[in-house]
Amino acid sequence: MKVWIKYLLGAFIGILVAFIFPSGNAGFVSVMSFLSELFIRTGRYIVIPLIFTTAIESVNKLRTSKLLLKTTSLTFLIIVASTLILTFVGLISILIVKLPRIPITVDVAAEIKGINVKQLILSLFPYSGFAALLDGSFLLVSLVAAFLIGWESASEEIMFKPIFALADSASKLFYNIATFFTEIMSVFCIAIVCFWAVQFRGIIEMGIYTPMILLLFVDFLIVVGVIYPLILHFVCHDPHPYKVLYASIAPMVLSFFSGDANLALPLANRHCRESLGIRRRSRGFTYPLFANFARGGSALVSAVSFILIWRSYSSLGISFFDVLWIFALSFGLSFIFGGIPTGGAFILLTILCNEYARGFETSYLLLQPASLIMGSFATLLDTVTAMFGSYIVAVKTKMVEHHTIKHFI
């Protein structure tokens, strides 16, 4: 059975269970919450070892073949371009479609986790190099350490051959372990989806957030069904641009229902290799970069959400300079969310509200009940972007072995 079928089947069973059991059953909700958290932690267990060892091998090979600069440049070019596109799509859609206002309620502002940019920068270089393997959320920390090892091991190939051989073997070992994890995650997905569906029932029953959800869904369809395939067709001259979308089904399912940008990484890595044929030296370096920096999904969702809040608070039109400010801040801040694998879209919205001020400081509370679905769409878009971006880089650097669709896992 194809992997994507297993994940879709797990998602269907999870939703079915959620609607069979009453959402008001506190015991059932508590059990599903515990199992969801447990299985998400289980899925992320192998992420750092896989990323660290594979990145060492990738950087070493890329430097040896003199493709490191080209690969890095293409990756960051696509990251910036995709974030621009997603932010633009979000703003245009919400400016064209005037969603119904959300009723303003009086709530007490809760303490919202912020972003300490200085601390994020300092965390890239912990006091001990071994500490780079301890942070399971901020993948860039371990990626920096892997880059340094991979770079230096390529400078003296004979002297550091044992180091490279160890990393190479460990990478293959962790890939095999990750393959096992991705298989069992299709079963664990049932609990994750079930808990998501229980929370989603509460959101959808309110009715006031349904138009926003539909708009985000349409934006998703436009991006993955039209924009990304067109870019792939013209940039890579690929006659079958939708094959990347087909290869992304399972990672999309897992990322959407978990809302975790890191959880789907082993599954996406497996599809990059076994479905799209991306060589390890490319995907081992490019995909983690996309996972850390390509957070255009959060920019799109936060831009849509902020303008929806604006229109709920005021009947005045939005000036061009305000739109430009929203675009610039959503676009610019999205690049520093690498250390926040979950809930980045809502946190970015709180920053927009606080930075804009003028009585909007606590207006994010209007959308706090819908933060679950905001995170789901943001992570979904980010995962698709990473898949398309990794494939484009691999094609342009000739590090892909094309497979026929019937051989996709």
ZAMARGU-4260 file (C-alpha; in steps of 0.2 Angstrom, whole numbers, plus 5000, padded with zeros to 4 digits):
<rodrens>
0) 5000/5000/5000 | 5006/5017/4995 | 5012/5028/5010 | 5001/5042/5006 | 4986/5030/5006
5) 4991/5025/5024 | 4991/5043/5030 | 4975/5047/5022 | 4967/5032/5029 | 4974/5036/5046
10) 4967/5054/5045 | 4950/5047/5040 | 4949/5035/5054 | 4955/5049/5066 | 4941/5061/5060
15) 4928/5047/5061 | 4933/5043/5079 | 4932/5061/5084 | 4914/5063/5077 | 4908/5047/5085
20) 4914/5051/5102 | 4905/5066/5110 | 4917/5081/5111 | 4911/5086/5128 | 4918/5070/5135
25) 4933/5077/5146 | 4941/5060/5148 | 4941/5056/5130 | 4948/5073/5125 | 4961/5071/5139
30) 4967/5054/5132 | 4968/5060/5114 | 4978/5075/5120 | 4990/5064/5129 | 4992/5052/5114
35) 4993/5066/5102 | 5008/5074/5111 | 5016/5057/5114 | 5016/5052/5096 | 5022/5069/5090
40) 5036/5068/5102 | 5039/5050/5095 | 5039/5057/5078 | 5052/5070/5081 | 5063/5058/5091
45) 5074/5054/5075 | 5074/5072/5067 | 5090/5079/5074 | 5101/5063/5072 | 5095/5062/5054
50) 5097/5080/5050 | 5114/5081/5058 | 5122/5066/5050 | 5115/5069/5033 | 5120/5087/5033
55) 5138/5083/5036 | 5138/5071/5021 | 5129/5083/5010 | 5140/5098/5014 | 5156/5087/5012
60) 5150/5081/4995 | 5144/5098/4989 | 5160/5107/4994 | 5170/5093/4985 | 5160/5094/4969
65) 5161/5113/4970 | 5142/5114/4971 | 5140/5121/4988 | 5139/5140/4983 | 5127/5137/4969
70) 5116/5125/4979 | 5115/5138/4994 | 5112/5153/4983 | 5098/5144/4974 | 5090/5138/4990
75) 5090/5155/4998 | 5084/5163/4981 | 5069/5151/4981 | 5066/5154/5000 | 5064/5173/4997
80) 5054/5171/4981 | 5042/5159/4989 | 5039/5170/5004 | 5036/5185/4993 | 5023/5175/4983
85) 5014/5168/4998 | 5013/5185/5007 | 5007/5193/4991 | 4994/5180/4988 | 4988/5182/5006
90) 4986/5200/5005 | 4978/5201/4988 | 4965/5188/4993 | 4960/5196/5009 | 4959/5213/5000
95) 4948/5207/4986 | 4937/5196/4997 | 4929/5205/5011 | 4925/5193/5024 | 4911/5195/5037
100) 4917/5204/5053 | 4921/5194/5068 | 4911/5200/5084 | 4922/5209/5096 | 4922/5202/5113
105) 4930/5208/5129 | 4944/5196/5134 | 4959/5197/5146 | 4975/5197/5136 | 4985/5181/5140
110) 5003/5181/5140 | 5009/5176/5123 | 5026/5169/5119 | 5037/5181/5109 | 5052/5180/5099
115) 5069/5185/5107 | 5080/5188/5091 | 5096/5191/5101 | 5093/5174/5110 | 5090/5165/5094
120) 5106/5171/5086 | 5116/5167/5102 | 5108/5150/5102 | 5116/5146/5086 | 5133/5144/5095
125) 5130/5136/5112 | 5143/5136/5125 | 5147/5117/5120 | 5147/5111/5102 | 5138/5095/5109
130) 5124/5105/5115 | 5119/5108/5096 | 5111/5091/5097 | 5100/5094/5112 | 5088/5107/5104
135) 5074/5097/5096 | 5065/5113/5090 | 5078/5124/5082 | 5085/5113/5069 | 5097/5127/5063
140) 5108/5125/5078 | 5112/5107/5073 | 5113/5112/5055 | 5126/5125/5059 | 5137/5112/5068
145) 5135/5099/5054 | 5140/5112/5041 | 5156/5116/5050 | 5160/5098/5052 | 5155/5094/5034
150) 5165/5109/5027 | 5181/5105/5037 | 5181/5087/5033 | 5181/5091/5014 | 5197/5101/5016
155) 5208/5086/5020 | 5199/5071/5013 | 5212/5059/5017 | 5215/5065/5035 | 5196/5066/5039
160) 5190/5051/5029 | 5185/5042/5045 | 5174/5056/5051 | 5165/5057/5034 | 5164/5038/5034
165) 5156/5038/5051 | 5144/5052/5046 | 5139/5043/5030 | 5136/5027/5039 | 5126/5035/5053
170) 5116/5045/5040 | 5111/5029/5031 | 5107/5020/5048 | 5096/5035/5054 | 5087/5035/5037
175) 5082/5017/5039 | 5076/5021/5057 | 5067/5036/5051 | 5059/5025/5037 | 5052/5013/5051
180) 5046/5029/5061 | 5037/5035/5045 | 5028/5019/5044 | 5021/5018/5061 | 5017/5037/5061
185) 5003/5033/5049 | 4995/5023/5063 | 5000/5036/5076 | 4992/5049/5065 | 4975/5042/5070
190) 4977/5050/5088 | 4984/5066/5081 | 4970/5069/5069 | 4957/5064/5081 | 4963/5077/5094
195) 4964/5090/5080 | 4947/5086/5074 | 4940/5087/5092 | 4947/5105/5093 | 4941/5109/5075
200) 4923/5105/5080 | 4923/5118/5093 | 4930/5131/5080 | 4918/5127/5066 | 4903/5126/5077
205) 4906/5144/5081 | 4902/5149/5063 | 4912/5165/5064 | 4928/5158/5058 | 4921/5148/5043
210) 4924/5161/5030 | 4942/5164/5035 | 4945/5145/5034 | 4937/5144/5017 | 4948/5159/5011
215) 4964/5150/5017 | 4959/5134/5009 | 4956/5143/4992 | 4973/5152/4994 | 4981/5135/4997
220) 4973/5128/4981 | 4979/5143/4971 | 4997/5141/4977 | 4999/5122/4976 | 4987/5119/4961
225) 4992/5134/4950 | 5007/5145/4955 | 5020/5131/4961 | 5016/5119/4946 | 5018/5134/4934
230) 5034/5139/4942 | 5040/5121/4941 | 5035/5120/4923 | 5044/5135/4917 | 5059/5135/4928
235) 5063/5116/4927 | 5054/5113/4910 | 5046/5099/4918 | 5031/5091/4908 | 5024/5084/4924
240) 5024/5097/4937 | 5010/5090/4948 | 5021/5075/4952 | 5029/5085/4966 | 5012/5088/4973
245) 5008/5070/4972 | 5024/5066/4982 | 5019/5078/4995 | 5002/5071/5000 | 5008/5061/5015
250) 5019/5075/5022 | 5005/5087/5019 | 4993/5077/5029 | 5005/5075/5044 | 5010/5093/5044
255) 4992/5100/5042 | 4985/5090/5057 | 5000/5091/5068 | 5004/5109/5064 | 5022/5104/5068
260) 5035/5110/5055 | 5048/5098/5061 | 5037/5082/5063 | 5035/5079/5044 | 5053/5081/5040
265) 5058/5063/5040 | 5043/5058/5030 | 5047/5072/5018 | 5065/5067/5017 | 5059/5050/5012
270) 5048/5056/4998 | 5061/5067/4992 | 5073/5052/4990 | 5061/5037/4985 | 5048/5047/4975
275) 5056/5062/4968 | 5074/5054/4967 | 5083/5069/4975 | 5101/5064/4979 | 5106/5064/4997
280) 5119/5077/4995 | 5106/5089/4989 | 5090/5085/5000 | 5101/5083/5016 | 5106/5101/5015
285) 5092/5111/5006 | 5077/5103/5015 | 5083/5108/5032 | 5086/5126/5026 | 5068/5127/5019
290) 5061/5120/5035 | 5070/5134/5045 | 5068/5149/5034 | 5054/5146/5021 | 5040/5151/5032
295) 5029/5160/5020 | 5014/5150/5026 | 5015/5160/5042 | 5017/5176/5033 | 5001/5173/5022
300) 4990/5167/5037 | 4996/5182/5048 | 4993/5195/5034 | 4975/5188/5031 | 4972/5187/5049
305) 4978/5205/5053 | 4967/5213/5039 | 4952/5203/5045 | 4955/5209/5063 | 4957/5227/5056
310) 4940/5226/5047 | 4932/5219/5062 | 4938/5234/5072 | 4935/5248/5060 | 4925/5252/5044
315) 4938/5263/5037 | 4948/5258/5022 | 4966/5252/5023 | 4978/5264/5015 | 4992/5259/5003
320) 5006/5262/5016 | 4997/5251/5029 | 4996/5237/5017 | 5014/5240/5013 | 5018/5239/5031
325) 5009/5223/5034 | 5017/5215/5019 | 5035/5221/5024 | 5033/5215/5042 | 5024/5199/5038
330) 5037/5195/5025 | 5052/5200/5035 | 5048/5192/5052 | 5044/5176/5044 | 5062/5172/5042
335) 5066/5171/5061 | 5053/5158/5065 | 5065/5143/5063 | 5065/5140/5082 | 5046/5139/5083
340) 5040/5124/5074 | 5022/5126/5080 | 5010/5141/5082 | 5021/5153/5072 | 5007/5160/5062
345) 4998/5166/5078 | 5014/5172/5086 | 5017/5183/5071 | 5000/5189/5071 | 5002/5195/5090
350) 5018/5204/5084 | 5009/5213/5070 | 4995/5219/5082 | 5008/5224/5095 | 5019/5233/5083
355) 5005/5242/5075 | 4998/5248/5091 | 4984/5261/5089 | 4972/5251/5100 | 4976/5234/5091
360) 4988/5228/5105 | 4976/5214/5111 | 4966/5212/5095 | 4974/5196/5091 | 4962/5188/5105
365) 4948/5189/5091 | 4957/5175/5082 | 4964/5165/5097 | 4951/5152/5096 | 4956/5149/5078
370) 4974/5148/5081 | 4974/5129/5078 | 4968/5131/5060 | 4979/5145/5057 | 4994/5135/5062
375) 4988/5120/5051 | 4987/5130/5035 | 5003/5139/5039 | 5013/5123/5041 | 5004/5115/5027
380) 5010/5129/5015 | 5028/5128/5022 | 5029/5109/5019 | 5023/5111/5001 | 5036/5125/4998
385) 5050/5115/5005 | 5045/5100/4994 | 5044/5110/4978 | 5059/5121/4983 | 5070/5106/4986
390) 5065/5098/4970 | 5069/5114/4960 | 5086/5115/4968 | 5090/5097/4964 | 5085/5099/4946
395) 5095/5115/4943 | 5110/5107/4951 | 5107/5090/4942 | 5106/5081/4958 | 5090/5071/4954
400) 5086/5054/4947 | 5069/5055/4939 | 5057/5041/4944 | 5041/5037/4935 | 5025/5041/4945
405) 5020/5022/4947 | 5036/5020/4957 | 5032/5033/4969 | 5031/5026/4987
</rodrens>
